[in-house]
Amino acid sequence: MPSPLSVDRRERVVAAVAAGASCRRAAARFGVSVSSASRWCGQSARDGHVAPKPMGGDHTSQAIEAHANLILATSQQEPRLFLRELRDRLAEQGVQTSTSGLSRFFARHGISWKKGRRTQPSRSVRT
């Protein structure tokens, strides 16, 4: 994914348009697209700045964190649930998520289901 253009270039494009140049002419002069020049001028008029929005990151964790109490309560009531079973139980209660989203949720909260020393082995007989 390409990085955003510098704030300096954005400000120069907006200043050229404010000085009377058209968006097309300012875009050609500074080597940017016409749509970018138009968006930056609108953003400058609306917000007072032309700084780029943040890129990347996790956009779905806020949605699942809103249901953290329900997820944690459900997983504590039935600790042997697989992630797909927990996902299905949450879907019955109106929470749409994925197994990978649940996995990231539990990782953020430091919860794992690894076997401890006192957990019985998977097999009771020797193979």
Rosetta constraint file for C-alpha pairs under 8 A:
AtomPair CA 4 CA 52 HARMONIC 6.61 0.50
AtomPair CA 5 CA 9 HARMONIC 6.94 0.50
AtomPair CA 5 CA 10 HARMONIC 7.19 0.50
AtomPair CA 6 CA 10 HARMONIC 6.46 0.50
AtomPair CA 7 CA 11 HARMONIC 6.05 0.50
AtomPair CA 7 CA 50 HARMONIC 6.62 0.50
AtomPair CA 7 CA 51 HARMONIC 5.85 0.50
AtomPair CA 7 CA 52 HARMONIC 7.53 0.50
AtomPair CA 8 CA 12 HARMONIC 6.23 0.50
AtomPair CA 9 CA 13 HARMONIC 6.26 0.50
AtomPair CA 9 CA 30 HARMONIC 7.53 0.50
AtomPair CA 10 CA 14 HARMONIC 6.29 0.50
AtomPair CA 10 CA 37 HARMONIC 7.71 0.50
AtomPair CA 10 CA 40 HARMONIC 6.79 0.50
AtomPair CA 10 CA 50 HARMONIC 6.45 0.50
AtomPair CA 11 CA 15 HARMONIC 5.99 0.50
AtomPair CA 11 CA 50 HARMONIC 6.76 0.50
AtomPair CA 12 CA 16 HARMONIC 6.10 0.50
AtomPair CA 13 CA 17 HARMONIC 6.37 0.50
AtomPair CA 13 CA 26 HARMONIC 5.83 0.50
AtomPair CA 13 CA 27 HARMONIC 6.94 0.50
AtomPair CA 13 CA 30 HARMONIC 6.85 0.50
AtomPair CA 13 CA 37 HARMONIC 6.53 0.50
AtomPair CA 14 CA 18 HARMONIC 6.11 0.50
AtomPair CA 14 CA 37 HARMONIC 7.19 0.50
AtomPair CA 14 CA 40 HARMONIC 6.68 0.50
AtomPair CA 14 CA 41 HARMONIC 5.44 0.50
AtomPair CA 14 CA 44 HARMONIC 7.49 0.50
AtomPair CA 15 CA 19 HARMONIC 6.06 0.50
AtomPair CA 16 CA 20 HARMONIC 6.63 0.50
AtomPair CA 16 CA 21 HARMONIC 5.74 0.50
AtomPair CA 16 CA 26 HARMONIC 6.09 0.50
AtomPair CA 17 CA 21 HARMONIC 4.63 0.50
AtomPair CA 17 CA 22 HARMONIC 5.74 0.50
AtomPair CA 17 CA 23 HARMONIC 6.11 0.50
AtomPair CA 17 CA 26 HARMONIC 6.37 0.50
AtomPair CA 17 CA 41 HARMONIC 7.61 0.50
AtomPair CA 21 CA 25 HARMONIC 6.13 0.50
AtomPair CA 21 CA 26 HARMONIC 6.08 0.50
AtomPair CA 22 CA 26 HARMONIC 6.13 0.50
AtomPair CA 23 CA 27 HARMONIC 5.90 0.50
AtomPair CA 23 CA 34 HARMONIC 6.13 0.50
AtomPair CA 23 CA 37 HARMONIC 5.88 0.50
AtomPair CA 23 CA 38 HARMONIC 6.06 0.50
AtomPair CA 24 CA 28 HARMONIC 6.17 0.50
AtomPair CA 24 CA 34 HARMONIC 5.40 0.50
AtomPair CA 24 CA 37 HARMONIC 7.84 0.50
AtomPair CA 25 CA 29 HARMONIC 6.10 0.50
AtomPair CA 26 CA 30 HARMONIC 6.23 0.50
AtomPair CA 26 CA 37 HARMONIC 7.39 0.50
AtomPair CA 27 CA 31 HARMONIC 5.74 0.50
AtomPair CA 27 CA 32 HARMONIC 4.91 0.50
AtomPair CA 27 CA 33 HARMONIC 5.69 0.50
AtomPair CA 27 CA 34 HARMONIC 5.35 0.50
AtomPair CA 27 CA 36 HARMONIC 7.96 0.50
AtomPair CA 27 CA 37 HARMONIC 5.89 0.50
AtomPair CA 28 CA 32 HARMONIC 6.49 0.50
AtomPair CA 28 CA 33 HARMONIC 7.51 0.50
AtomPair CA 28 CA 34 HARMONIC 7.79 0.50
AtomPair CA 32 CA 36 HARMONIC 6.75 0.50
AtomPair CA 32 CA 37 HARMONIC 7.01 0.50
AtomPair CA 33 CA 37 HARMONIC 6.44 0.50
AtomPair CA 34 CA 38 HARMONIC 6.17 0.50
AtomPair CA 35 CA 39 HARMONIC 6.09 0.50
AtomPair CA 36 CA 40 HARMONIC 6.06 0.50
AtomPair CA 37 CA 41 HARMONIC 6.22 0.50
AtomPair CA 38 CA 42 HARMONIC 6.29 0.50
AtomPair CA 39 CA 43 HARMONIC 6.03 0.50
AtomPair CA 40 CA 44 HARMONIC 5.99 0.50
AtomPair CA 40 CA 50 HARMONIC 5.92 0.50
AtomPair CA 41 CA 45 HARMONIC 6.25 0.50
AtomPair CA 41 CA 50 HARMONIC 7.99 0.50
AtomPair CA 42 CA 46 HARMONIC 6.03 0.50
AtomPair CA 43 CA 47 HARMONIC 5.53 0.50
AtomPair CA 43 CA 48 HARMONIC 7.00 0.50
AtomPair CA 43 CA 49 HARMONIC 6.72 0.50
AtomPair CA 43 CA 50 HARMONIC 6.10 0.50
AtomPair CA 44 CA 48 HARMONIC 4.58 0.50
AtomPair CA 44 CA 49 HARMONIC 4.83 0.50
AtomPair CA 44 CA 50 HARMONIC 5.48 0.50
AtomPair CA 45 CA 49 HARMONIC 7.92 0.50
AtomPair CA 60 CA 64 HARMONIC 6.76 0.50
AtomPair CA 61 CA 65 HARMONIC 5.93 0.50
AtomPair CA 61 CA 101 HARMONIC 7.58 0.50
AtomPair CA 61 CA 105 HARMONIC 7.40 0.50
AtomPair CA 62 CA 66 HARMONIC 6.31 0.50
AtomPair CA 63 CA 67 HARMONIC 7.46 0.50
AtomPair CA 64 CA 68 HARMONIC 6.64 0.50
AtomPair CA 64 CA 97 HARMONIC 7.23 0.50
AtomPair CA 64 CA 101 HARMONIC 7.80 0.50
AtomPair CA 64 CA 105 HARMONIC 7.57 0.50
AtomPair CA 65 CA 105 HARMONIC 7.64 0.50
AtomPair CA 67 CA 71 HARMONIC 6.27 0.50
AtomPair CA 67 CA 95 HARMONIC 7.63 0.50
AtomPair CA 68 CA 72 HARMONIC 5.99 0.50
AtomPair CA 69 CA 73 HARMONIC 5.96 0.50
AtomPair CA 70 CA 74 HARMONIC 6.02 0.50
AtomPair CA 71 CA 75 HARMONIC 6.13 0.50
AtomPair CA 71 CA 90 HARMONIC 7.46 0.50
AtomPair CA 72 CA 76 HARMONIC 6.07 0.50
AtomPair CA 73 CA 77 HARMONIC 6.14 0.50
AtomPair CA 74 CA 78 HARMONIC 6.33 0.50
AtomPair CA 74 CA 86 HARMONIC 7.68 0.50
AtomPair CA 75 CA 79 HARMONIC 5.19 0.50
AtomPair CA 75 CA 81 HARMONIC 7.18 0.50
AtomPair CA 75 CA 86 HARMONIC 7.34 0.50
AtomPair CA 81 CA 85 HARMONIC 5.91 0.50
AtomPair CA 81 CA 86 HARMONIC 6.06 0.50
AtomPair CA 82 CA 86 HARMONIC 6.22 0.50
AtomPair CA 83 CA 87 HARMONIC 6.01 0.50
AtomPair CA 83 CA 99 HARMONIC 5.57 0.50
AtomPair CA 83 CA 102 HARMONIC 6.90 0.50
AtomPair CA 83 CA 103 HARMONIC 7.41 0.50
AtomPair CA 84 CA 88 HARMONIC 6.23 0.50
AtomPair CA 84 CA 98 HARMONIC 7.92 0.50
AtomPair CA 84 CA 99 HARMONIC 5.75 0.50
AtomPair CA 85 CA 89 HARMONIC 6.24 0.50
AtomPair CA 86 CA 90 HARMONIC 6.14 0.50
AtomPair CA 87 CA 91 HARMONIC 6.12 0.50
AtomPair CA 87 CA 96 HARMONIC 7.68 0.50
AtomPair CA 87 CA 97 HARMONIC 6.56 0.50
AtomPair CA 87 CA 98 HARMONIC 6.51 0.50
AtomPair CA 87 CA 99 HARMONIC 6.36 0.50
AtomPair CA 87 CA 102 HARMONIC 7.61 0.50
AtomPair CA 88 CA 92 HARMONIC 6.37 0.50
AtomPair CA 89 CA 93 HARMONIC 6.75 0.50
AtomPair CA 90 CA 94 HARMONIC 6.39 0.50
AtomPair CA 90 CA 95 HARMONIC 5.15 0.50
AtomPair CA 90 CA 96 HARMONIC 7.00 0.50
AtomPair CA 91 CA 95 HARMONIC 4.90 0.50
AtomPair CA 91 CA 96 HARMONIC 5.40 0.50
AtomPair CA 91 CA 97 HARMONIC 7.63 0.50
AtomPair CA 97 CA 101 HARMONIC 6.29 0.50
AtomPair CA 97 CA 102 HARMONIC 7.16 0.50
AtomPair CA 98 CA 102 HARMONIC 6.29 0.50
AtomPair CA 99 CA 103 HARMONIC 6.13 0.50
AtomPair CA 100 CA 104 HARMONIC 6.23 0.50
AtomPair CA 101 CA 105 HARMONIC 6.13 0.50
AtomPair CA 102 CA 106 HARMONIC 6.21 0.50
AtomPair CA 103 CA 107 HARMONIC 6.19 0.50
AtomPair CA 104 CA 108 HARMONIC 6.12 0.50
AtomPair CA 105 CA 109 HARMONIC 6.41 0.50
AtomPair CA 106 CA 110 HARMONIC 6.04 0.50
AtomPair CA 106 CA 111 HARMONIC 5.08 0.50
AtomPair CA 106 CA 112 HARMONIC 6.91 0.50
AtomPair CA 107 CA 111 HARMONIC 5.97 0.50
AtomPair CA 107 CA 112 HARMONIC 7.20 0.50
AtomPair CA 115 CA 119 HARMONIC 5.75 0.50
